[in-house]
């Protein structure tokens, strides 16, 4: 990956709807060169997905929660089973398998506390392998995104 690739990726992280012509003006390559590089970045998996970021409040999902989940058993099959359940739960926006006190950290959205209680009943209370979970309710989204800093390797 060279500085042109990094510049393209940085521009896309801010707005992925830019045309090749717009990107060309920002990174100093021809539009065709931008298209070719972006195609390679997509094919190689550097660009995993191109998505729209939605406002949960405007969609009736104004409650965001960060939940730490601790399993009773950390056998590979139990870890895989929990991961599969979280992948299938539409409320779960992010799921991380982590080290530390908890086994997983989830970010999820709900309509309200009653909706979240239903989620916990379906996914935590009805599941024998959940030892405990701890919920943090988000009071305000200060920063929310998935951008990755793209300083060049020679730049600290």
N, CA and C atoms as a LAMMPS dump frame, in Angstrom:
ITEM: TIMESTEP
0
ITEM: NUMBER OF ATOMS
468
ITEM: BOX BOUNDS ff ff ff
-5.0000000000000000e+02 5.0000000000000000e+02
-5.0000000000000000e+02 5.0000000000000000e+02
-5.0000000000000000e+02 5.0000000000000000e+02
ITEM: ATOMS id mol type element x y z
1 1 1 N 0.845 -1.17 0
2 1 2 C 0 0 0
3 1 3 C 0.898 1.243 0
4 2 1 N 0.643 2.117 -0.922
5 2 2 C 1.461 3.321 -1.036
6 2 3 C 0.661 4.551 -0.577
7 3 1 N 1.282 5.721 -0.584
8 3 2 C 0.576 6.934 -0.124
9 3 3 C -0.698 7.241 -0.916
10 4 1 N -0.744 6.882 -2.198
11 4 2 C -1.96 7.114 -2.979
12 4 3 C -3.115 6.243 -2.479
13 5 1 N -2.808 4.971 -2.192
14 5 2 C -3.841 4.079 -1.648
15 5 3 C -4.351 4.621 -0.305
16 6 1 N -3.428 5.043 0.538
17 6 2 C -3.812 5.58 1.846
18 6 3 C -4.682 6.828 1.694
19 7 1 N -4.323 7.687 0.759
20 7 2 C -5.107 8.903 0.534
21 7 3 C -6.507 8.559 0.022
22 8 1 N -6.587 7.583 -0.884
23 8 2 C -7.902 7.148 -1.378
24 8 3 C -8.756 6.592 -0.242
25 9 1 N -8.158 5.72 0.568
26 9 2 C -8.902 5.121 1.677
27 9 3 C -9.34 6.174 2.684
28 10 1 N -8.467 7.118 2.95
29 10 2 C -8.811 8.178 3.897
30 10 3 C -9.992 8.995 3.371
31 11 1 N -9.972 9.323 2.086
32 11 2 C -11.073 10.078 1.485
33 11 3 C -12.375 9.284 1.524
34 12 1 N -12.305 7.984 1.278
35 12 2 C -13.511 7.15 1.295
36 12 3 C -14.096 6.999 2.694
37 13 1 N -13.236 6.99 3.713
38 13 2 C -13.74 6.864 5.084
39 13 3 C -14.594 8.063 5.48
40 14 1 N -14.35 9.194 4.863
41 14 2 C -15.126 10.395 5.15
42 14 3 C -16.409 10.425 4.327
43 15 1 N -16.299 10.002 3.045
44 15 2 C -17.46 10.018 2.164
45 15 3 C -17.22 9.007 1.046
46 16 1 N -17.881 7.854 1.117
47 16 2 C -17.637 6.817 0.111
48 16 3 C -18.491 6.985 -1.145
49 17 1 N -19.216 8.086 -1.235
50 17 2 C -20.028 8.335 -2.429
51 17 3 C -19.324 9.255 -3.425
52 18 1 N -18.076 9.553 -3.189
53 18 2 C -17.347 10.429 -4.099
54 18 3 C -17.08 9.714 -5.42
55 19 1 N -17.13 10.47 -6.487
56 19 2 C -16.835 9.918 -7.803
57 19 3 C -15.323 9.795 -7.969
58 20 1 N -14.934 9.031 -8.977
59 20 2 C -13.506 8.9 -9.275
60 20 3 C -12.908 10.262 -9.626
61 21 1 N -13.691 11.105 -10.252
62 21 2 C -13.22 12.446 -10.599
63 21 3 C -12.957 13.272 -9.336
64 22 1 N -13.852 13.194 -8.353
65 22 2 C -13.659 13.916 -7.094
66 22 3 C -12.449 13.379 -6.341
67 23 1 N -12.321 12.069 -6.301
68 23 2 C -11.17 11.464 -5.625
69 23 3 C -9.871 11.852 -6.328
70 24 1 N -9.916 11.892 -7.65
71 24 2 C -8.744 12.258 -8.438
72 24 3 C -8.21 13.627 -8.024
73 25 1 N -9.094 14.571 -7.847
74 25 2 C -8.685 15.923 -7.449
75 25 3 C -8.06 15.936 -6.053
76 26 1 N -8.507 15.033 -5.197
77 26 2 C -7.992 15.007 -3.821
78 26 3 C -6.642 14.308 -3.705
79 27 1 N -6.437 13.255 -4.473
80 27 2 C -5.234 12.438 -4.269
81 27 3 C -4.169 12.624 -5.337
82 28 1 N -4.484 13.322 -6.428
83 28 2 C -3.471 13.586 -7.442
84 28 3 C -3.245 12.458 -8.43
85 29 1 N -4.255 11.656 -8.655
86 29 2 C -4.192 10.598 -9.671
87 29 3 C -5.299 10.84 -10.686
88 30 1 N -5.212 10.184 -11.838
89 30 2 C -6.29 10.285 -12.821
90 30 3 C -7.515 9.526 -12.303
91 31 1 N -8.704 9.888 -12.78
92 31 2 C -9.897 9.141 -12.372
93 31 3 C -9.789 7.645 -12.669
94 32 1 N -9.217 7.298 -13.815
95 32 2 C -9.074 5.885 -14.168
96 32 3 C -8.137 5.17 -13.193
97 33 1 N -7.044 5.827 -12.808
98 33 2 C -6.116 5.234 -11.833
99 33 3 C -6.817 5.049 -10.482
100 34 1 N -7.659 5.999 -10.095
101 34 2 C -8.416 5.871 -8.841
102 34 3 C -9.343 4.663 -8.902
103 35 1 N -10.052 4.517 -10.023
104 35 2 C -10.968 3.376 -10.189
105 35 3 C -10.219 2.05 -10.083
106 36 1 N -9.077 1.947 -10.757
107 36 2 C -8.289 0.706 -10.741
108 36 3 C -7.791 0.384 -9.338
109 37 1 N -7.289 1.397 -8.647
110 37 2 C -6.781 1.179 -7.295
111 37 3 C -7.921 0.769 -6.355
112 38 1 N -9.059 1.43 -6.472
113 38 2 C -10.191 1.079 -5.617
114 38 3 C -10.668 -0.34 -5.89
115 39 1 N -10.671 -0.729 -7.14
116 39 2 C -11.063 -2.094 -7.486
117 39 3 C -10.127 -3.106 -6.827
118 40 1 N -8.822 -2.842 -6.868
119 40 2 C -7.846 -3.739 -6.233
120 40 3 C -8.022 -3.76 -4.709
121 41 1 N -8.289 -2.606 -4.12
122 41 2 C -8.484 -2.543 -2.661
123 41 3 C -9.744 -3.305 -2.243
124 42 1 N -10.766 -3.279 -3.085
125 42 2 C -11.984 -4.055 -2.796
126 42 3 C -11.718 -5.553 -2.959
127 43 1 N -11.081 -5.924 -4.054
128 43 2 C -10.819 -7.34 -4.322
129 43 3 C -9.896 -7.955 -3.277
130 44 1 N -8.952 -7.186 -2.763
131 44 2 C -8 -7.716 -1.777
132 44 3 C -8.598 -7.79 -0.373
133 45 1 N -9.762 -7.184 -0.179
134 45 2 C -10.391 -7.215 1.141
135 45 3 C -9.986 -6.072 2.053
136 46 1 N -9.134 -5.164 1.578
137 46 2 C -8.798 -3.992 2.394
138 46 3 C -10.074 -3.191 2.642
139 47 1 N -10.884 -3.015 1.608
140 47 2 C -12.214 -2.418 1.768
141 47 3 C -13.176 -3.577 1.98
142 48 1 N -13.649 -3.727 3.22
143 48 2 C -14.541 -4.847 3.551
144 48 3 C -15.966 -4.597 3.089
145 49 1 N -16.447 -3.366 3.287
146 49 2 C -17.83 -3.047 2.954
147 49 3 C -17.956 -1.544 2.775
148 50 1 N -18.971 -1.146 2.054
149 50 2 C -19.285 0.269 1.89
150 50 3 C -20.741 0.416 2.299
151 51 1 N -20.945 1.104 3.431
152 51 2 C -22.266 1.14 4.044
153 51 3 C -22.703 2.573 4.329
154 52 1 N -23.979 2.738 4.579
155 52 2 C -24.524 4.018 5.024
156 52 3 C -24.572 4.003 6.548
157 53 1 N -24.199 5.097 7.157
158 53 2 C -24.281 5.23 8.615
159 53 3 C -25.617 5.896 8.918
160 54 1 N -26.454 5.191 9.661
161 54 2 C -27.803 5.671 9.944
162 54 3 C -27.884 6.296 11.332
163 55 1 N -28.821 7.212 11.499
164 55 2 C -29.054 7.85 12.783
165 55 3 C -30.093 7.022 13.544
166 56 1 N -29.677 6.315 14.616
167 56 2 C -30.619 5.425 15.312
168 56 3 C -31.818 6.155 15.923
169 57 1 N -31.616 7.382 16.404
170 57 2 C -32.72 8.124 17.01
171 57 3 C -33.822 8.402 15.992
172 58 1 N -33.432 8.75 14.781
173 58 2 C -34.424 9.067 13.745
174 58 3 C -35.157 7.829 13.247
175 59 1 N -34.643 6.654 13.617
176 59 2 C -35.256 5.404 13.192
177 59 3 C -35.956 4.679 14.335
178 60 1 N -36.168 5.398 15.445
179 60 2 C -36.875 4.804 16.575
180 60 3 C -36.04 3.85 17.404
181 61 1 N -34.726 3.938 17.307
182 61 2 C -33.834 3.067 18.077
183 61 3 C -32.89 3.954 18.881
184 62 1 N -33.47 4.826 19.703
185 62 2 C -32.715 5.857 20.399
186 62 3 C -31.888 5.398 21.576
187 63 1 N -31.977 4.14 21.944
188 63 2 C -31.219 3.641 23.086
189 63 3 C -30.047 2.81 22.586
190 64 1 N -28.841 3.231 22.963
191 64 2 C -27.637 2.475 22.62
192 64 3 C -27.045 1.951 23.911
193 65 1 N -26.622 0.698 23.893
194 65 2 C -26.094 0.055 25.09
195 65 3 C -24.778 -0.627 24.777
196 66 1 N -23.876 -0.568 25.73
197 66 2 C -22.614 -1.297 25.643
198 66 3 C -22.683 -2.354 26.735
199 67 1 N -22.597 -3.609 26.35
200 67 2 C -22.848 -4.716 27.27
201 67 3 C -21.639 -5.641 27.326
202 68 1 N -21.196 -5.929 28.541
203 68 2 C -20.128 -6.904 28.758
204 68 3 C -20.784 -8.223 29.133
205 69 1 N -20.388 -9.288 28.459
206 69 2 C -20.977 -10.608 28.694
207 69 3 C -19.874 -11.572 29.125
208 70 1 N -20.13 -12.283 30.212
209 70 2 C -19.208 -13.297 30.7
210 70 3 C -19.883 -14.652 30.578
211 71 1 N -19.196 -15.591 29.947
212 71 2 C -19.725 -16.946 29.772
213 71 3 C -19.315 -17.825 30.951
214 72 1 N -20.12 -18.844 31.23
215 72 2 C -19.756 -19.827 32.261
216 72 3 C -18.62 -20.713 31.763
217 73 1 N -18.749 -21.162 30.522
218 73 2 C -17.748 -22.036 29.909
219 73 3 C -17.168 -21.325 28.701
220 74 1 N -15.855 -21.385 28.578
221 74 2 C -15.194 -20.766 27.431
222 74 3 C -14.679 -21.823 26.462
223 75 1 N -15.391 -22.919 26.37
224 75 2 C -14.989 -23.947 25.409
225 75 3 C -15.169 -23.381 23.998
226 76 1 N -14.384 -23.848 23.063
227 76 2 C -14.517 -23.346 21.687
228 76 3 C -15.943 -23.457 21.148
229 77 1 N -16.63 -24.542 21.46
230 77 2 C -17.995 -24.69 20.933
231 77 3 C -18.943 -23.67 21.566
232 78 1 N -18.773 -23.351 22.847
233 78 2 C -19.628 -22.358 23.512
234 78 3 C -19.335 -20.953 22.995
235 79 1 N -18.07 -20.661 22.768
236 79 2 C -17.692 -19.355 22.206
237 79 3 C -18.277 -19.213 20.809
238 80 1 N -18.142 -20.246 19.996
239 80 2 C -18.688 -20.222 18.643
240 80 3 C -20.204 -20.066 18.664
241 81 1 N -20.865 -20.763 19.584
242 81 2 C -22.327 -20.687 19.668
243 81 3 C -22.778 -19.266 20.029
244 82 1 N -22.083 -18.631 20.978
245 82 2 C -22.455 -17.268 21.358
246 82 3 C -22.221 -16.304 20.187
247 83 1 N -21.082 -16.453 19.525
248 83 2 C -20.785 -15.596 18.377
249 83 3 C -21.85 -15.74 17.297
250 84 1 N -22.266 -16.956 17.037
251 84 2 C -23.298 -17.196 16.026
252 84 3 C -24.609 -16.519 16.413
253 85 1 N -24.993 -16.628 17.688
254 85 2 C -26.227 -15.97 18.139
255 85 3 C -26.14 -14.464 17.982
256 86 1 N -24.996 -13.877 18.297
257 86 2 C -24.855 -12.427 18.191
258 86 3 C -24.827 -11.974 16.727
259 87 1 N -24.244 -12.784 15.853
260 87 2 C -24.265 -12.462 14.423
261 87 3 C -25.694 -12.437 13.886
262 88 1 N -26.555 -13.272 14.451
263 88 2 C -27.932 -13.372 13.989
264 88 3 C -28.864 -12.359 14.654
265 89 1 N -28.423 -11.696 15.712
266 89 2 C -29.27 -10.742 16.436
267 89 3 C -29.182 -9.375 15.76
268 90 1 N -30.259 -8.904 15.145
269 90 2 C -30.193 -7.634 14.42
270 90 3 C -29.929 -6.427 15.335
271 91 1 N -30.224 -6.538 16.606
272 91 2 C -29.998 -5.425 17.538
273 91 3 C -28.514 -5.184 17.792
274 92 1 N -27.702 -6.223 17.599
275 92 2 C -26.27 -6.135 17.895
276 92 3 C -25.562 -5.46 16.724
277 93 1 N -24.993 -4.305 17.014
278 93 2 C -24.277 -3.537 15.997
279 93 3 C -22.811 -3.962 15.914
280 94 1 N -22.234 -4.285 17.073
281 94 2 C -20.846 -4.722 17.137
282 94 3 C -20.731 -5.784 18.214
283 95 1 N -19.873 -6.754 17.986
284 95 2 C -19.616 -7.809 18.963
285 95 3 C -18.131 -8.108 18.921
286 96 1 N -17.482 -7.969 20.071
287 96 2 C -16.051 -8.203 20.167
288 96 3 C -15.783 -9.311 21.174
289 97 1 N -14.987 -10.287 20.79
290 97 2 C -14.49 -11.324 21.692
291 97 3 C -13.224 -10.733 22.296
292 98 1 N -13.187 -10.574 23.629
293 98 2 C -12.129 -9.789 24.266
294 98 3 C -11.43 -10.56 25.377
295 99 1 N -10.284 -10.023 25.792
296 99 2 C -9.61 -10.514 26.987
297 99 3 C -10.058 -9.639 28.154
298 100 1 N -9.758 -10.082 29.354
299 100 2 C -10.127 -9.288 30.526
300 100 3 C -11.224 -9.968 31.311
301 101 1 N -11.96 -9.174 32.085
302 101 2 C -12.995 -9.726 32.949
303 101 3 C -14.148 -10.349 32.17
304 102 1 N -14.585 -9.673 31.121
305 102 2 C -15.69 -10.18 30.306
306 102 3 C -15.123 -10.977 29.135
307 103 1 N -15.982 -11.784 28.525
308 103 2 C -15.581 -12.544 27.343
309 103 3 C -15.953 -11.815 26.055
310 104 1 N -17.051 -11.073 26.091
311 104 2 C -17.531 -10.341 24.92
312 104 3 C -17.959 -8.944 25.332
313 105 1 N -17.788 -8.016 24.425
314 105 2 C -18.339 -6.672 24.581
315 105 3 C -19.213 -6.416 23.363
316 106 1 N -20.457 -6.035 23.622
317 106 2 C -21.433 -5.796 22.563
318 106 3 C -21.825 -4.328 22.543
319 107 1 N -22.079 -3.82 21.372
320 107 2 C -22.77 -2.542 21.221
321 107 3 C -24.072 -2.888 20.536
322 108 1 N -25.168 -2.471 21.148
323 108 2 C -26.45 -2.78 20.544
324 108 3 C -27.406 -1.62 20.684
325 109 1 N -28.473 -1.691 19.928
326 109 2 C -29.464 -0.631 19.916
327 109 3 C -30.827 -1.214 20.26
328 110 1 N -31.633 -0.385 20.91
329 110 2 C -32.987 -0.801 21.288
330 110 3 C -33.921 0.399 21.176
331 111 1 N -35.207 0.106 21.081
332 111 2 C -36.204 1.185 21.041
333 111 3 C -36.271 1.892 22.38
334 112 1 N -36.263 1.082 23.446
335 112 2 C -36.377 1.608 24.806
336 112 3 C -35.943 0.505 25.763
337 113 1 N -36.072 0.745 27.07
338 113 2 C -35.619 -0.251 28.043
339 113 3 C -36.439 -1.539 27.971
340 114 1 N -37.732 -1.436 27.689
341 114 2 C -38.552 -2.644 27.562
342 114 3 C -38.059 -3.508 26.394
343 115 1 N -37.679 -2.861 25.305
344 115 2 C -37.138 -3.581 24.152
345 115 3 C -35.818 -4.254 24.53
346 116 1 N -34.967 -3.547 25.265
347 116 2 C -33.697 -4.131 25.708
348 116 3 C -33.94 -5.29 26.673
349 117 1 N -34.908 -5.145 27.557
350 117 2 C -35.226 -6.246 28.479
351 117 3 C -35.623 -7.497 27.687
352 118 1 N -36.396 -7.32 26.628
353 118 2 C -36.758 -8.456 25.775
354 118 3 C -35.529 -9.1 25.158
355 119 1 N -34.583 -8.269 24.73
356 119 2 C -33.332 -8.795 24.18
357 119 3 C -32.594 -9.628 25.22
358 120 1 N -32.478 -9.107 26.447
359 120 2 C -31.754 -9.842 27.494
360 120 3 C -32.457 -11.15 27.817
361 121 1 N -33.765 -11.157 27.829
362 121 2 C -34.493 -12.404 28.105
363 121 3 C -34.237 -13.445 27.009
364 122 1 N -34.242 -12.99 25.771
365 122 2 C -34.027 -13.915 24.644
366 122 3 C -32.592 -14.418 24.563
367 123 1 N -31.635 -13.553 24.862
368 123 2 C -30.241 -13.903 24.598
369 123 3 C -29.387 -14.167 25.832
370 124 1 N -29.803 -13.696 26.989
371 124 2 C -28.977 -13.881 28.182
372 124 3 C -29.64 -14.778 29.217
373 125 1 N -30.892 -14.52 29.549
374 125 2 C -31.552 -15.299 30.599
375 125 3 C -31.937 -16.696 30.14
376 126 1 N -32.276 -16.831 28.878
377 126 2 C -32.664 -18.143 28.36
378 126 3 C -31.458 -18.979 27.951
379 127 1 N -30.271 -18.443 28.151
380 127 2 C -29.058 -19.129 27.733
381 127 3 C -28.3 -19.627 28.953
382 128 1 N -28.138 -20.939 29.063
383 128 2 C -27.508 -21.542 30.243
384 128 3 C -26.042 -21.165 30.401
385 129 1 N -25.376 -20.802 29.316
386 129 2 C -23.939 -20.543 29.4
387 129 3 C -23.591 -19.086 29.735
388 130 1 N -24.558 -18.226 29.975
389 130 2 C -24.271 -16.839 30.343
390 130 3 C -24.124 -16.772 31.866
391 131 1 N -22.918 -16.459 32.334
392 131 2 C -22.683 -16.332 33.775
393 131 3 C -23.212 -15.001 34.273
394 132 1 N -22.911 -13.923 33.535
395 132 2 C -23.402 -12.598 33.919
396 132 3 C -23.224 -11.641 32.75
397 133 1 N -23.922 -10.527 32.843
398 133 2 C -23.736 -9.455 31.87
399 133 3 C -23.864 -8.131 32.604
400 134 1 N -23.143 -7.148 32.109
401 134 2 C -23.163 -5.811 32.715
402 134 3 C -23.462 -4.816 31.607
403 135 1 N -24.458 -3.969 31.849
404 135 2 C -24.941 -3.049 30.835
405 135 3 C -24.539 -1.617 31.155
406 136 1 N -24.042 -0.925 30.147
407 136 2 C -23.789 0.507 30.224
408 136 3 C -24.715 1.165 29.209
409 137 1 N -25.531 2.116 29.672
410 137 2 C -26.438 2.828 28.79
411 137 3 C -25.72 4.077 28.281
412 138 1 N -25.708 4.261 26.987
413 138 2 C -25.06 5.426 26.387
414 138 3 C -25.95 6.637 26.593
415 139 1 N -25.382 7.651 27.231
416 139 2 C -26.125 8.885 27.466
417 139 3 C -26.037 9.832 26.269
418 140 1 N -24.897 9.801 25.57
419 140 2 C -24.703 10.68 24.418
420 140 3 C -23.629 10.082 23.512
421 141 1 N -23.903 10.075 22.217
422 141 2 C -22.888 9.649 21.253
423 141 3 C -21.931 10.812 21.033
424 142 1 N -20.745 10.695 21.552
425 142 2 C -19.742 11.74 21.395
426 142 3 C -18.999 11.538 20.081
427 143 1 N -18.63 10.312 19.812
428 143 2 C -17.968 9.956 18.555
429 143 3 C -18.398 8.548 18.205
430 144 1 N -18.829 8.375 16.988
431 144 2 C -19.276 7.062 16.548
432 144 3 C -18.825 6.877 15.105
433 145 1 N -18.035 5.872 14.88
434 145 2 C -17.569 5.638 13.526
435 145 3 C -16.651 4.446 13.464
436 146 1 N -16.175 4.19 12.279
437 146 2 C -15.283 3.058 12.065
438 146 3 C -14.021 3.477 11.319
439 147 1 N -13.714 4.773 11.306
440 147 2 C -12.54 5.212 10.568
441 147 3 C -11.264 4.718 11.234
442 148 1 N -10.268 4.445 10.408
443 148 2 C -8.97 3.942 10.858
444 148 3 C -7.921 4.978 10.473
445 149 1 N -7.062 5.381 11.413
446 149 2 C -6.002 6.334 11.05
447 149 3 C -5.073 5.72 10.013
448 150 1 N -4.747 6.494 9.003
449 150 2 C -3.97 5.957 7.889
450 150 3 C -2.66 6.691 7.663
451 151 1 N -1.978 7.049 8.736
452 151 2 C -0.664 7.674 8.587
453 151 3 C 0.244 6.699 7.87
454 152 1 N 1.117 7.211 7.06
455 152 2 C 2.044 6.33 6.34
456 152 3 C 2.99 5.673 7.339
457 153 1 N 3.542 4.505 7.006
458 153 2 C 4.412 3.772 7.942
459 153 3 C 5.597 4.602 8.432
460 154 1 N 6.093 5.507 7.583
461 154 2 C 7.241 6.3 8.014
462 154 3 C 6.84 7.505 8.842
463 155 1 N 5.53 7.8 8.94
464 155 2 C 5.055 8.915 9.751
465 155 3 C 4.592 8.366 11.092
466 156 1 N 5.087 8.932 12.205
467 156 2 C 4.661 8.408 13.522
468 156 3 C 3.21 8.72 13.817
